[in-house]
């Protein structure tokens, strides 16, 4: 069900509206994530729970579905589960909308990427070796978690590979782009 068609009191729509997530017409909801995935990839993910999740579709440049991410709303289990539909495609959100001839901003996840023009969400992918698809450069923007060893390690890898990276100034205490949009720029 497209999120935009849900009643404003629906748990999924309320969650997205509370986070001021744009592009609600590009997101979906299912009451049974396991059944939804099973229709696309029969018997491949038997351990998935039959639970409600927001569905974030990942398309390639030709608008073919290559992956999807399910966002849990219950607080139980994994918050995000990413399912690859095409094993040969990277898990990158927004490739169907990005202009590869302009600078591309690469954020950690789909929701943050919705707030910046010409940006994509990595969804756990390591994109430092995919420079050939971005012709006018790219800038990596990780979450503002300077004490997170995994994020610091990824940032170091981006710097070592010679790519542009945004380093959060000490004056910004928000954890990511979405939090800045929610609470203002300070």
MIPA-796683 format. One record per atom (N, C-alpha, C, O): atom name; x negated, y, z. Coordinates in steps of 0.02 Angstrom, whole numbers. Atoms other than C-alpha are relative to their C-alpha. Layout:
// MIPA-796683
+------+--------+--------+--------+
! atom !      u !      v !      w !
+------+--------+--------+--------+
!   CA !      X !      Y !      Z !
...
+------+--------+--------+--------+
//
This chain:
// MIPA-796683
+------+--------+--------+--------+
! atom !      u !      v !      w !
+------+--------+--------+--------+
!    N !    -43 !    -59 !      0 !
!   CA !      0 !      0 !      0 !
!    C !    -45 !     62 !      0 !
!    O !    -88 !     67 !     43 !
!    N !     40 !    -62 !     -2 !
!   CA !    -76 !    170 !    -45 !
!    C !     14 !     38 !     65 !
!    O !     72 !     46 !     85 !
!    N !     -8 !    -37 !    -63 !
!   CA !   -106 !    269 !    115 !
!    C !     46 !     60 !    -10 !
!    O !     85 !     77 !     34 !
!    N !    -40 !    -60 !     13 !
!   CA !    -25 !    421 !     34 !
!    C !     74 !    -15 !      1 !
!    O !    114 !     31 !     12 !
!    N !    -71 !     18 !      0 !
!   CA !    140 !    325 !     25 !
!    C !     26 !    -22 !     69 !
!    O !     85 !    -32 !     78 !
!    N !    -21 !     19 !    -67 !
!   CA !    141 !    277 !    209 !
!    C !     30 !     59 !     36 !
!    O !     13 !    117 !     23 !
!    N !    -29 !    -51 !    -43 !
!   CA !    244 !    373 !    335 !
!    C !    -56 !     30 !     43 !
!    O !   -102 !     -6 !     62 !
!    N !     51 !    -33 !    -41 !
!   CA !    142 !    500 !    435 !
!    C !     -8 !    -31 !     69 !
!    O !    -58 !    -18 !    103 !
!    N !      4 !     32 !    -65 !
!   CA !    179 !    399 !    592 !
!    C !    -35 !    -68 !     -2 !
!    O !    -48 !    -98 !     50 !
!    N !     34 !     65 !      6 !
!   CA !     95 !    241 !    524 !
!    C !    -70 !      6 !     29 !
!    O !   -104 !     57 !     20 !
!    N !     64 !     -1 !    -35 !
!   CA !    -61 !    197 !    624 !
!    C !    -59 !     16 !    -47 !
!    O !   -104 !     54 !    -28 !
!    N !     55 !    -12 !     46 !
!   CA !   -176 !    198 !    471 !
!    C !      0 !     72 !    -24 !
!    O !    -52 !    105 !    -26 !
!    N !     -3 !    -69 !     25 !
!   CA !   -115 !    364 !    404 !
!    C !    -15 !     50 !     57 !
!    O !    -49 !     99 !     46 !
!    N !     14 !    -43 !    -58 !
!   CA !   -118 !    443 !    578 !
!    C !    -76 !      4 !     13 !
!    O !   -103 !     57 !     27 !
!    N !     73 !      3 !    -12 !
!   CA !   -299 !    386 !    599 !
!    C !    -37 !     43 !    -52 !
!    O !    -80 !     83 !    -33 !
!    N !     35 !    -37 !     53 !
!   CA !   -355 !    457 !    431 !
!    C !     15 !     75 !      4 !
!    O !    -29 !    116 !     -6 !
!    N !    -18 !    -70 !     -8 !
!   CA !   -260 !    620 !    458 !
!    C !    -36 !     31 !     60 !
!    O !    -57 !     89 !     57 !
!    N !     34 !    -26 !    -59 !
!   CA !   -338 !    639 !    631 !
!    C !    -74 !     12 !    -13 !
!    O !   -104 !     55 !     18 !
!    N !     70 !    -11 !     20 !
!   CA !   -510 !    625 !    551 !
!    C !     -7 !     48 !    -58 !
!    O !    -62 !     62 !    -82 !
!    N !     -2 !    -46 !     57 !
!   CA !   -458 !    746 !    412 !
!    C !    -33 !    -29 !    -62 !
!    O !    -66 !      7 !   -100 !
!    N !     28 !     33 !     59 !
!   CA !   -509 !    619 !    281 !
!    C !     38 !     23 !    -62 !
!    O !     99 !     16 !    -65 !
!    N !    -34 !    -19 !     62 !
!   CA !   -473 !    688 !    107 !
!    C !     12 !    -61 !    -44 !
!    O !     -8 !   -117 !    -27 !
!    N !     -9 !     53 !     51 !
!   CA !   -418 !    585 !    -43 !
!    C !     39 !    -60 !     26 !
!    O !     22 !   -117 !     11 !
!    N !    -39 !     56 !    -26 !
!   CA !   -286 !    481 !     46 !
!    C !     31 !    -41 !    -56 !
!    O !     49 !    -99 !    -45 !
!    N !    -28 !     38 !     56 !
!   CA !   -220 !    431 !   -125 !
!    C !    -49 !    -52 !    -27 !
!    O !    -30 !    -93 !    -69 !
!    N !     50 !     48 !     23 !
!   CA !   -382 !    333 !   -152 !
!    C !    -11 !    -57 !     50 !
!    O !    -51 !   -102 !     38 !
!    N !      7 !     50 !    -53 !
!   CA !   -364 !    228 !      6 !
!    C !     65 !    -40 !      6 !
!    O !    118 !    -16 !    -12 !
!    N !    -57 !     45 !     -5 !
!   CA !   -248 !     83 !     44 !
!    C !      4 !    -31 !     70 !
!    O !    -41 !    -22 !    111 !
!    N !     -9 !     34 !    -63 !
!   CA !   -181 !    -17 !    189 !
!    C !     30 !    -70 !    -13 !
!    O !     72 !    -79 !    -57 !
!    N !    -30 !     66 !      1 !
!   CA !   -145 !   -201 !    214 !
!    C !     13 !    -22 !     72 !
!    O !    -27 !     -9 !    117 !
!    N !    -16 !     28 !    -65 !
!   CA !    -59 !   -285 !    362 !
!    C !    -40 !    -64 !     13 !
!    O !    -48 !    -84 !     70 !
!    N !     34 !     64 !     -7 !
!   CA !   -157 !   -446 !    328 !
!    C !    -63 !      0 !    -44 !
!    O !    -61 !    -18 !   -103 !
!    N !     63 !     -5 !     37 !
!   CA !   -338 !   -420 !    277 !
!    C !    -22 !    -67 !    -28 !
!    O !    -44 !    -70 !    -86 !
!    N !     21 !     66 !     24 !
!   CA !   -376 !   -606 !    264 !
!    C !     39 !    -20 !    -63 !
!    O !      9 !    -43 !   -111 !
!    N !    -41 !     19 !     58 !
!   CA !   -230 !   -637 !    144 !
!    C !    -17 !     44 !    -60 !
!    O !    -18 !     20 !   -117 !
!    N !     18 !    -47 !     53 !
!   CA !   -277 !   -482 !     43 !
!    C !    -65 !    -22 !    -35 !
!    O !    -68 !    -25 !    -96 !
!    N !     64 !     21 !     28 !
!   CA !   -457 !   -540 !     20 !
!    C !      7 !    -68 !    -34 !
!    O !    -24 !    -80 !    -86 !
!    N !     -9 !     67 !     28 !
!   CA !   -401 !   -719 !    -12 !
!    C !     32 !      2 !    -70 !
!    O !     18 !    -41 !   -111 !
!    N !    -29 !     -7 !     68 !
!   CA !   -298 !   -660 !   -162 !
!    C !    -53 !     19 !    -51 !
!    O !    -50 !     -3 !   -109 !
!    N !     54 !    -21 !     45 !
!   CA !   -454 !   -581 !   -237 !
!    C !    -54 !    -54 !     -7 !
!    O !    -79 !    -66 !    -62 !
!    N !     54 !     50 !     -3 !
!   CA !   -579 !   -717 !   -186 !
!    C !     25 !    -60 !     39 !
!    O !      7 !    -68 !     98 !
!    N !    -30 !     56 !    -36 !
!   CA !   -484 !   -877 !   -142 !
!    C !    -52 !    -44 !     37 !
!    O !   -102 !    -65 !      8 !
!    N !     38 !     46 !    -43 !
!   CA !   -560 !   -979 !      1 !
!    C !    -74 !     18 !      9 !
!    O !   -114 !    -24 !     29 !
!    N !     70 !    -20 !     -8 !
!   CA !   -722 !   -878 !      5 !
!    C !    -15 !     26 !     70 !
!    O !    -70 !     17 !     96 !
!    N !     11 !    -30 !    -65 !
!   CA !   -699 !   -790 !    172 !
!    C !     52 !    -28 !     50 !
!    O !     98 !      7 !     70 !
!    N !    -48 !     34 !    -44 !
!   CA !   -608 !   -914 !    285 !
!    C !     -1 !     27 !     72 !
!    O !     47 !     16 !    109 !
!    N !      6 !    -23 !    -69 !
!   CA !   -668 !   -830 !    447 !
!    C !     31 !     69 !     12 !
!    O !     32 !     93 !     69 !
!    N !    -30 !    -66 !    -10 !
!   CA !   -581 !   -664 !    417 !
!    C !     64 !     -5 !     41 !
!    O !     99 !    -55 !     38 !
!    N !    -60 !     -2 !    -41 !
!   CA !   -443 !   -615 !    537 !
!    C !     59 !     27 !    -41 !
!    O !     50 !     68 !    -85 !
!    N !    -62 !    -26 !     30 !
!   CA !   -263 !   -586 !    483 !
!    C !     20 !     61 !     40 !
!    O !     60 !     56 !     87 !
!    N !    -11 !    -62 !    -37 !
!   CA !   -259 !   -407 !    542 !
!    C !      9 !     58 !    -48 !
!    O !    -11 !     54 !   -106 !
!    N !     -8 !    -59 !     40 !
!   CA !   -212 !   -236 !    478 !
!    C !    -66 !     38 !     -8 !
!    O !   -103 !     45 !     41 !
!    N !     61 !    -39 !     13 !
!   CA !   -352 !   -136 !    397 !
!    C !     13 !     51 !    -56 !
!    O !     53 !     40 !   -101 !
!    N !      3 !    -48 !     54 !
!   CA !   -377 !     19 !    292 !
!    C !    -46 !    -30 !    -53 !
!    O !    -98 !    -57 !    -36 !
!    N !     40 !     26 !     55 !
!   CA !   -444 !    -33 !    121 !
!    C !    -32 !     58 !    -37 !
!    O !      2 !    103 !    -61 !
!    N !     40 !    -50 !     36 !
!   CA !   -582 !     72 !     43 !
!    C !    -29 !    -36 !    -61 !
!    O !    -75 !    -76 !    -54 !
!    N !     25 !     35 !     60 !
!   CA !   -610 !     15 !   -138 !
!    C !    -64 !     32 !    -27 !
!    O !    -72 !     93 !    -26 !
!    N !     63 !    -22 !     31 !
!   CA !   -782 !     27 !   -220 !
!    C !      3 !    -19 !    -74 !
!    O !     12 !    -77 !    -91 !
!    N !     -3 !     12 !     72 !
!   CA !   -783 !     47 !   -409 !
!    C !    -68 !     15 !    -31 !
!    O !   -107 !     54 !     -5 !
!    N !     60 !    -17 !     37 !
!   CA !   -925 !     47 !   -534 !
!    C !     14 !     59 !    -46 !
!    O !     68 !     87 !    -44 !
!    N !     -6 !    -58 !     44 !
!   CA !   -953 !    182 !   -666 !
!    C !     59 !     -8 !    -48 !
!    O !     88 !     42 !    -70 !
!    N !    -55 !     14 !     46 !
!   CA !   -821 !     98 !   -777 !
!    C !     66 !    -11 !     36 !
!    O !    115 !    -34 !      5 !
!    N !    -60 !      7 !    -42 !
!   CA !   -693 !     96 !   -635 !
!    C !     23 !    -72 !     11 !
!    O !     82 !    -85 !     21 !
!    N !    -14 !     70 !    -17 !
!   CA !   -704 !    -92 !   -609 !
!    C !    -12 !     -9 !     75 !
!    O !    -62 !     16 !    101 !
!    N !      7 !     13 !    -71 !
!   CA !   -678 !   -149 !   -429 !
!    C !    -60 !    -47 !     10 !
!    O !    -61 !   -102 !    -17 !
!    N !     59 !     41 !    -12 !
!   CA !   -847 !   -214 !   -367 !
!    C !     -6 !    -21 !     73 !
!    O !    -41 !    -70 !     88 !
!    N !      2 !     17 !    -71 !
!   CA !   -822 !   -216 !   -178 !
!    C !     58 !     37 !     34 !
!    O !     91 !     80 !      4 !
!    N !    -48 !    -36 !    -41 !
!   CA !   -704 !   -160 !    -42 !
!    C !    -22 !     -3 !     72 !
!    O !    -57 !    -49 !     93 !
!    N !     15 !     -1 !    -71 !
!   CA !   -719 !   -113 !    137 !
!    C !     65 !      4 !     39 !
!    O !    110 !     43 !     22 !
!    N !    -59 !     -2 !    -43 !
!   CA !   -590 !   -147 !    271 !
!    C !    -18 !     32 !     66 !
!    O !    -64 !     10 !    101 !
!    N !     12 !    -37 !    -63 !
!   CA !   -583 !    -25 !    418 !
!    C !     51 !    -23 !     51 !
!    O !    111 !    -14 !     42 !
!    N !    -42 !     24 !    -54 !
!   CA !   -514 !   -102 !    577 !
!    C !     26 !     59 !     41 !
!    O !    -11 !    106 !     54 !
!    N !    -30 !    -52 !    -41 !
!   CA !   -396 !      6 !    679 !
!    C !     15 !    -22 !     72 !
!    O !     32 !     20 !    114 !
!    N !    -21 !     26 !    -65 !
!   CA !   -366 !   -107 !    829 !
!    C !    -53 !      9 !     55 !
!    O !    -36 !      8 !    114 !
!    N !     53 !     -5 !    -50 !
!   CA !   -534 !    -84 !    915 !
!    C !    -28 !    -69 !     19 !
!    O !    -77 !    -73 !     56 !
!    N !     26 !     68 !    -11 !
!   CA !   -558 !   -274 !    919 !
!    C !    -36 !    -25 !    -62 !
!    O !    -13 !    -12 !   -118 !
!    N !     37 !     27 !     56 !
!   CA !   -686 !   -360 !    809 !
!    C !    -42 !     52 !    -35 !
!    O !    -52 !    107 !     -9 !
!    N !     43 !    -45 !     38 !
!   CA !   -796 !   -281 !    678 !
!    C !     40 !     61 !    -24 !
!    O !     96 !     54 !    -48 !
!    N !    -33 !    -61 !     22 !
!   CA !   -753 !   -100 !    638 !
!    C !      7 !      0 !    -76 !
!    O !     61 !     15 !   -102 !
!    N !      0 !      1 !     73 !
!   CA !   -800 !   -118 !    454 !
!    C !    -21 !    -70 !    -24 !
!    O !    -67 !   -100 !      3 !
!    N !     20 !     61 !     35 !
!   CA !   -806 !   -273 !    344 !
!    C !     -3 !     18 !    -74 !
!    O !     47 !     41 !   -102 !
!    N !      8 !    -14 !     71 !
!   CA !   -874 !   -253 !    169 !
!    C !     -3 !    -65 !    -39 !
!    O !    -41 !   -110 !    -22 !
!    N !     -7 !     60 !     42 !
!   CA !   -829 !   -383 !     38 !
!    C !    -23 !     17 !    -70 !
!    O !      2 !     64 !   -101 !
!    N !     22 !     -9 !     69 !
!   CA !   -922 !   -395 !   -127 !
!    C !     45 !    -41 !    -46 !
!    O !     55 !   -101 !    -36 !
!    N !    -40 !     34 !     51 !
!   CA !   -810 !   -437 !   -274 !
!    C !    -46 !    -25 !    -55 !
!    O !    -39 !    -81 !    -80 !
!    N !     51 !     18 !     50 !
!   CA !   -954 !   -437 !   -398 !
!    C !    -67 !     -1 !     34 !
!    O !    -92 !     51 !     56 !
!    N !     64 !      8 !    -36 !
!   CA !  -1115 !   -505 !   -324 !
!    C !    -57 !     39 !    -32 !
!    O !   -106 !     55 !      2 !
!    N !     54 !    -35 !     35 !
!   CA !  -1222 !   -416 !   -455 !
!    C !      4 !     76 !      7 !
!    O !    -38 !    111 !    -22 !
!    N !     -8 !    -72 !     -8 !
!   CA !  -1161 !   -243 !   -405 !
!    C !    -17 !     22 !     71 !
!    O !      0 !    -13 !    119 !
!    N !     15 !    -24 !    -68 !
!   CA !  -1227 !   -140 !   -259 !
!    C !     63 !     26 !     34 !
!    O !    111 !     46 !      2 !
!    N !    -56 !    -25 !    -39 !
!   CA !  -1110 !    -90 !   -119 !
!    C !     -7 !     75 !      8 !
!    O !    -32 !    100 !     58 !
!    N !      5 !    -73 !      0 !
!   CA !  -1098 !     94 !   -162 !
!    C !     70 !     28 !    -12 !
!    O !    101 !     13 !    -63 !
!    N !    -65 !    -32 !      8 !
!   CA !   -939 !    194 !   -135 !
!    C !     -8 !     65 !    -39 !
!    O !    -52 !    106 !    -24 !
!    N !     -3 !    -63 !     35 !
!   CA !   -900 !    333 !   -259 !
!    C !    -35 !      2 !    -68 !
!    O !    -39 !     54 !    -99 !
!    N !     36 !      0 !     64 !
!   CA !   -997 !    278 !   -414 !
!    C !     47 !     17 !    -58 !
!    O !     23 !     41 !   -110 !
!    N !    -48 !    -16 !     52 !
!   CA !   -838 !    301 !   -517 !
!    C !     12 !     75 !     -7 !
!    O !     40 !     97 !    -57 !
!    N !    -14 !    -72 !      0 !
!   CA !   -832 !    487 !   -473 !
!    C !    -63 !     43 !     -5 !
!    O !    -58 !    103 !    -21 !
!    N !     61 !    -40 !     -4 !
!   CA !  -1013 !    542 !   -460 !
!    C !    -28 !     16 !    -69 !
!    O !    -23 !    -24 !   -115 !
!    N !     33 !    -21 !     62 !
!   CA !  -1102 !    639 !   -598 !
!    C !    -74 !    -13 !      9 !
!    O !   -108 !     24 !     45 !
!    N !     70 !     20 !     -8 !
!   CA !  -1272 !    555 !   -614 !
!    C !    -48 !     49 !    -33 !
!    O !   -109 !     43 !    -24 !
!    N !     43 !    -51 !     31 !
!   CA !  -1337 !    703 !   -715 !
!    C !    -10 !     60 !     46 !
!    O !    -48 !    106 !     29 !
!    N !      7 !    -53 !    -50 !
!   CA !  -1320 !    816 !   -562 !
!    C !    -31 !    -32 !     63 !
!    O !    -32 !    -93 !     69 !
!    N !     27 !     26 !    -63 !
!   CA !  -1402 !    800 !   -391 !
!    C !     55 !    -38 !     36 !
!    O !    112 !    -15 !     40 !
!    N !    -47 !     44 !    -35 !
!   CA !  -1318 !    659 !   -295 !
!    C !    -19 !     -2 !     73 !
!    O !    -77 !    -10 !     91 !
!    N !     10 !      3 !    -72 !
!   CA !  -1297 !    662 !   -107 !
!    C !     21 !    -69 !     24 !
!    O !     77 !    -92 !     11 !
!    N !    -11 !     69 !    -20 !
!   CA !  -1310 !    490 !    -28 !
!    C !      8 !     -2 !     75 !
!    O !    -38 !     11 !    113 !
!    N !    -16 !      3 !    -71 !
!   CA !  -1225 !    468 !    140 !
!    C !      6 !    -72 !     22 !
!    O !      7 !   -118 !    -19 !
!    N !     -3 !     68 !    -26 !
!   CA !  -1211 !    318 !    254 !
!    C !     63 !    -37 !    -19 !
!    O !     60 !    -96 !    -36 !
!    N !    -62 !     35 !     12 !
!   CA !  -1029 !    279 !    224 !
!    C !     48 !     38 !    -44 !
!    O !     39 !     97 !    -57 !
!    N !    -49 !    -31 !     44 !
!   CA !   -879 !    313 !    114 !
!    C !     35 !     61 !     29 !
!    O !     43 !    111 !     -6 !
!    N !    -37 !    -56 !    -27 !
!   CA !   -785 !    428 !    234 !
!    C !    -41 !     64 !     -1 !
!    O !    -17 !    116 !    -23 !
!    N !     42 !    -61 !      2 !
!   CA !   -931 !    550 !    253 !
!    C !    -10 !     25 !    -71 !
!    O !    -11 !     85 !    -83 !
!    N !     12 !    -21 !     69 !
!   CA !   -959 !    550 !     65 !
!    C !     60 !     38 !    -29 !
!    O !     52 !     74 !    -78 !
!    N !    -59 !    -34 !     26 !
!   CA !   -781 !    613 !     39 !
!    C !      0 !     74 !     15 !
!    O !     41 !    112 !    -12 !
!    N !      2 !    -70 !    -20 !
!   CA !   -827 !    780 !    118 !
!    C !    -49 !     42 !    -40 !
!    O !    -46 !    104 !    -36 !
!    N !     49 !    -37 !     39 !
!   CA !   -969 !    828 !      1 !
!    C !      9 !    -12 !    -74 !
!    O !     24 !    -68 !    -95 !
!    N !     -7 !     10 !     72 !
!   CA !   -962 !    858 !   -186 !
!    C !    -57 !    -44 !    -27 !
!    O !   -113 !    -43 !      0 !
!    N !     48 !     43 !     35 !
!   CA !  -1052 !    734 !   -298 !
!    C !    -41 !    -44 !     48 !
!    O !   -102 !    -44 !     47 !
!    N !     34 !     43 !    -49 !
!   CA !  -1091 !    612 !   -159 !
!    C !     28 !    -70 !     -2 !
!    O !     83 !    -83 !    -26 !
!    N !    -18 !     71 !     -4 !
!   CA !  -1084 !    425 !   -130 !
!    C !    -13 !    -24 !     71 !
!    O !    -49 !      8 !    110 !
!    N !     11 !     31 !    -64 !
!   CA !  -1079 !    312 !     22 !
!    C !    -38 !    -66 !     -9 !
!    O !    -19 !   -107 !    -51 !
!    N !     42 !     60 !      8 !
!   CA !  -1212 !    177 !     44 !
!    C !     33 !    -64 !     24 !
!    O !     22 !   -117 !     -4 !
!    N !    -34 !     60 !    -28 !
!   CA !  -1105 !     58 !    148 !
!    C !    -50 !    -55 !     16 !
!    O !    -38 !   -114 !      1 !
!    N !     50 !     49 !    -20 !
!   CA !  -1261 !    -28 !    214 !
!    C !    -52 !    -15 !    -54 !
!    O !   -100 !    -51 !    -40 !
!    N !     48 !     14 !     53 !
!   CA !  -1352 !    -31 !     47 !
!    C !    -63 !     41 !      8 !
!    O !    -62 !     96 !     37 !
!    N !     62 !    -37 !      2 !
!   CA !  -1533 !     21 !     28 !
!    C !     -7 !     26 !    -71 !
!    O !    -18 !    -14 !   -117 !
!    N !      0 !    -28 !     67 !
!   CA !  -1534 !    140 !   -120 !
!    C !    -66 !     30 !    -21 !
!    O !    -70 !     62 !    -73 !
!    N !     64 !    -32 !     17 !
!   CA !  -1716 !    193 !   -119 !
!    C !    -29 !    -27 !    -65 !
!    O !    -71 !      6 !    -96 !
!    N !     27 !     29 !     61 !
!   CA !  -1751 !     78 !   -267 !
!    C !     47 !      8 !    -60 !
!    O !     37 !    -25 !   -111 !
!    N !    -48 !     -8 !     54 !
!   CA !  -1606 !    137 !   -376 !
!    C !     -5 !     69 !    -33 !
!    O !     45 !     95 !    -57 !
!    N !      8 !    -67 !     25 !
!   CA !  -1677 !    302 !   -434 !
!    C !     15 !      6 !    -74 !
!    O !     29 !     61 !    -99 !
!    N !    -11 !     -4 !     72 !
!   CA !  -1653 !    257 !   -617 !
!    C !     72 !     18 !    -18 !
!    O !     85 !     36 !    -75 !
!    N !    -70 !    -18 !     16 !
!   CA !  -1464 !    288 !   -605 !
!    C !     16 !     72 !     15 !
!    O !     68 !     98 !     -6 !
!    N !    -12 !    -70 !    -18 !
!   CA !  -1480 !    464 !   -534 !
!    C !    -52 !     43 !    -35 !
!    O !   -110 !     46 !    -14 !
!    N !     46 !    -33 !     44 !
!   CA !  -1558 !    573 !   -667 !
!    C !    -25 !     68 !     25 !
!    O !    -79 !     89 !      6 !
!    N !     20 !    -67 !    -23 !
!   CA !  -1565 !    742 !   -578 !
!    C !    -17 !      1 !     74 !
!    O !    -14 !     54 !    106 !
!    N !     21 !      4 !    -69 !
!   CA !  -1621 !    683 !   -408 !
!    C !     55 !    -18 !     48 !
!    O !    115 !    -17 !     32 !
!    N !    -46 !     20 !    -53 !
!   CA !  -1542 !    628 !   -248 !
!    C !    -26 !     23 !     67 !
!    O !    -87 !     29 !     77 !
!    N !     17 !    -20 !    -68 !
!   CA !  -1539 !    682 !    -68 !
!    C !     36 !    -47 !     47 !
!    O !     97 !    -54 !     45 !
!    N !    -28 !     45 !    -50 !
!   CA !  -1513 !    557 !     72 !
!    C !     20 !     40 !     61 !
!    O !    -17 !     83 !     85 !
!    N !    -25 !    -32 !    -61 !
!   CA !  -1408 !    614 !    220 !
!    C !     24 !    -55 !     47 !
!    O !     79 !    -81 !     40 !
!    N !    -19 !     51 !    -49 !
!   CA !  -1407 !    491 !    364 !
!    C !     38 !     34 !     56 !
!    O !     38 !     95 !     63 !
!    N !    -33 !    -27 !    -59 !
!   CA !  -1302 !    511 !    520 !
!    C !    -51 !     32 !     46 !
!    O !   -110 !     15 !     44 !
!    N !     43 !    -36 !    -46 !
!   CA !  -1374 !    625 !    653 !
!    C !    -11 !    -42 !     63 !
!    O !     14 !    -26 !    117 !
!    N !     14 !     46 !    -55 !
!   CA !  -1438 !    484 !    763 !
!    C !    -75 !    -11 !      4 !
!    O !   -100 !    -66 !    -10 !
!    N !     74 !      2 !      2 !
!   CA !  -1622 !    523 !    784 !
!    C !    -30 !    -49 !     49 !
!    O !    -90 !    -64 !     44 !
!    N !     27 !     49 !    -48 !
!   CA !  -1640 !    399 !    927 !
!    C !     16 !    -72 !    -22 !
!    O !     -5 !   -120 !     10 !
!    N !    -17 !     66 !     25 !
!   CA !  -1569 !    253 !    826 !
!    C !    -59 !    -26 !    -42 !
!    O !    -74 !      1 !    -95 !
!    N !     60 !     25 !     32 !
!   CA !  -1721 !    149 !    777 !
!    C !     12 !    -22 !    -72 !
!    O !    -31 !    -12 !   -115 !
!    N !    -15 !     22 !     68 !
!   CA !  -1637 !     74 !    623 !
!    C !      6 !     59 !    -47 !
!    O !    -20 !     58 !   -103 !
!    N !     -8 !    -59 !     42 !
!   CA !  -1588 !    245 !    555 !
!    C !    -67 !     34 !    -11 !
!    O !    -83 !     54 !    -67 !
!    N !     66 !    -32 !      6 !
!   CA !  -1761 !    317 !    591 !
!    C !    -43 !    -40 !    -48 !
!    O !    -80 !    -11 !    -88 !
!    N !     39 !     43 !     46 !
!   CA !  -1840 !    168 !    501 !
!    C !     22 !     10 !    -73 !
!    O !    -20 !     15 !   -117 !
!    N !    -25 !    -12 !     69 !
!   CA !  -1728 !    195 !    348 !
!    C !    -22 !     69 !    -24 !
!    O !    -42 !     77 !    -82 !
!    N !     21 !    -68 !     19 !
!   CA !  -1768 !    381 !    349 !
!    C !    -74 !      1 !    -18 !
!    O !    -94 !     33 !    -67 !
!    N !     72 !      4 !     15 !
!   CA !  -1954 !    343 !    355 !
!    C !    -11 !    -32 !    -68 !
!    O !    -54 !    -10 !   -106 !
!    N !      5 !     32 !     65 !
!   CA !  -1931 !    227 !    206 !
!    C !     17 !     47 !    -57 !
!    O !    -17 !     46 !   -109 !
!    N !    -19 !    -49 !     51 !
!   CA !  -1844 !    364 !    107 !
!    C !    -57 !     50 !    -10 !
!    O !    -75 !     67 !    -67 !
!    N !     55 !    -49 !      4 !
!   CA !  -1984 !    487 !    148 !
!    C !    -60 !    -31 !    -34 !
!    O !    -91 !      0 !    -77 !
!    N !     58 !     34 !     29 !
!   CA !  -2119 !    360 !    104 !
!    C !      9 !    -12 !    -75 !
!    O !    -39 !    -13 !   -113 !
!    N !    -12 !     12 !     72 !
!   CA !  -2035 !    326 !    -64 !
!    C !      2 !     64 !    -40 !
!    O !      8 !     63 !   -101 !
!    N !      3 !    -64 !     35 !
!   CA !  -2041 !    511 !   -105 !
!    C !     67 !     32 !    -16 !
!    O !     69 !     81 !    -53 !
!    N !    -66 !    -28 !     13 !
!   CA !  -1854 !    545 !   -107 !
!    C !     15 !     58 !     47 !
!    O !    -15 !     63 !    101 !
!    N !    -21 !    -55 !    -43 !
!   CA !  -1772 !    701 !    -38 !
!    C !     45 !    -27 !     55 !
!    O !     83 !    -74 !     46 !
!    N !    -40 !     20 !    -57 !
!   CA !  -1693 !    685 !    132 !
!    C !     19 !     61 !     41 !
!    O !    -20 !    108 !     47 !
!    N !    -22 !    -53 !    -44 !
!   CA !  -1592 !    798 !    244 !
!    C !    -16 !    -22 !     71 !
!    O !      6 !    -75 !     93 !
!    N !     14 !     12 !    -71 !
!   CA !  -1660 !    805 !    422 !
!    C !     41 !     48 !     40 !
!    O !     36 !    109 !     31 !
!    N !    -44 !    -41 !    -40 !
!   CA !  -1533 !    869 !    546 !
!    C !    -41 !     45 !     46 !
!    O !    -86 !     21 !     81 !
!    N !     34 !    -44 !    -47 !
!   CA !  -1594 !   1023 !    640 !
!    C !     23 !    -14 !     72 !
!    O !     79 !    -37 !     83 !
!    N !    -18 !     11 !    -70 !
!   CA !  -1596 !   1013 !    830 !
!    C !     61 !     40 !     22 !
!    O !     93 !     22 !     71 !
!    N !    -57 !    -42 !    -18 !
!   CA !  -1462 !   1148 !    834 !
!    C !     67 !    -31 !    -15 !
!    O !    119 !     -7 !      9 !
!    N !    -63 !     34 !     17 !
!   CA !  -1331 !   1030 !    761 !
!    C !      5 !    -63 !     43 !
!    O !    -37 !   -108 !     39 !
!    N !     -9 !     57 !    -44 !
!   CA !  -1264 !    907 !    888 !
!    C !     52 !    -50 !    -26 !
!    O !     58 !   -104 !      3 !
!    N !    -50 !     46 !     28 !
!   CA !  -1126 !    828 !    782 !
!    C !    -35 !    -61 !    -29 !
!    O !    -92 !    -58 !    -50 !
!    N !     33 !     62 !     21 !
!   CA !  -1158 !    648 !    733 !
!    C !      0 !    -12 !    -76 !
!    O !    -41 !    -50 !   -101 !
!    N !     -2 !     11 !     73 !
!   CA !  -1109 !    657 !    549 !
!    C !     42 !     55 !    -33 !
!    O !     69 !     99 !      0 !
!    N !    -36 !    -50 !     39 !
!   CA !  -1026 !    758 !    411 !
!    C !     74 !      3 !     20 !
!    O !    103 !     57 !     24 !
!    N !    -70 !      1 !    -19 !
!   CA !   -851 !    702 !    462 !
!    C !     11 !     36 !     67 !
!    O !     59 !     73 !     74 !
!    N !     -8 !    -34 !    -65 !
!   CA !   -877 !    761 !    641 !
!    C !     -8 !     76 !     -7 !
!    O !     25 !    114 !     29 !
!    N !      7 !    -72 !     13 !
!   CA !   -935 !    930 !    577 !
!    C !     65 !     28 !    -28 !
!    O !     87 !     82 !     -8 !
!    N !    -63 !    -24 !     29 !
!   CA !   -775 !    945 !    475 !
!    C !     55 !      3 !     53 !
!    O !    101 !     44 !     48 !
!    N !    -50 !      2 !    -53 !
!   CA !   -673 !    903 !    630 !
!    C !     -9 !     55 !     52 !
!    O !     39 !     84 !     76 !
!    N !     14 !    -44 !    -57 !
!   CA !   -759 !   1016 !    756 !
!    C !    -33 !     66 !    -19 !
!    O !    -50 !    105 !     25 !
!    N !     32 !    -62 !     20 !
!   CA !   -833 !   1156 !    653 !
!    C !    -74 !    -10 !    -11 !
!    O !   -100 !    -64 !      0 !
!    N !     69 !      6 !     22 !
!   CA !  -1010 !   1191 !    599 !
!    C !    -52 !      7 !     54 !
!    O !   -111 !     -3 !     40 !
!    N !     52 !     -9 !    -51 !
!   CA !  -1096 !   1223 !    766 !
!    C !    -12 !    -64 !     39 !
!    O !    -54 !    -65 !     84 !
+------+--------+--------+--------+
//
